[in-house]
Amino acid sequence: MQYQLWDQENGNLIGDFADQAHALDFVRQEIDARGPSIVNGMAMLRVGEDRHSLQLIAEGPHLLRLLRTEVAV
């Protein structure tokens, strides 16, 4: 399953990732470099098997919570 991170403010794709763990690693690196407010304009989507459907996983502060939940597990 592939994951994408999007910049919601300008509609640009930030990156494609092989799995959620890699996408969250990227988010963690961005937070380390720029601070936690960087997630305010981000959204994580899961790409469907058909490569056309997208499912919203988390956006903004919810993305930060998802990251914290994954670290705690």
N, C-alpha and C positions, 0 to 999 in steps of 0.2 A: 504494500500500500504506500503510495507516495503522498507527501505533505508539501504544502506551499505556505510561504509567509508573504503577506501582502502589506504594502503601505496604503492604508485607507485614505490618507489625506490626498495623495496624488494618483492613486489607482495603479501604482507600479508593482510588479512582482519583485519581491526582494530575493527570493530564492526557492529552488526546488530541492527537496530532501527525500532520501530513500525511506526514512521512517520518522516517527514522531520524536524519538530520542535525538536524532541528528538535528532536527528543527529546534528542539528545546536547547540543545547545546549552543546553537547559533544565537538564540535569544539570550542565553546566559552570558555569552561573550559580549553581546551588544550592551547588556545591562552593566557589565563590568567596565566597559569602555566609556559609556555615555550616561549611565545612571538609570534607575528604574522607570523614569518617566518616558523612556524611549518606547515602551510597549503601548503607550496611549494611542498611537496611530497604527498599531500592527494588528493583523488578523491571521490566524492559522486555519488553513482549510485542508481537508482530506480529499484527495483526488480519487474518484470512483474507479472501479475496474475497467469501466468503459472509456476512461480517460477524458470524459466530457462532464460528468456530474461532479459537483463540489459540495462538501458538507462543512459548514462552519464548526470548528472545534472550540475556539476561544478567540476573544478579541479584547484589546485594551487591558484593563485591570484583571479581567478573567484569565488572560494569558499569563500574567504574573502569578496568579493563584495556582494555575495549572503547573507552572514551573516549580513552585514551592511544594506542591503536592507530590510531584514526581521525585523531587530531591528527598522528601521525607520517607518515601516508600523503600 
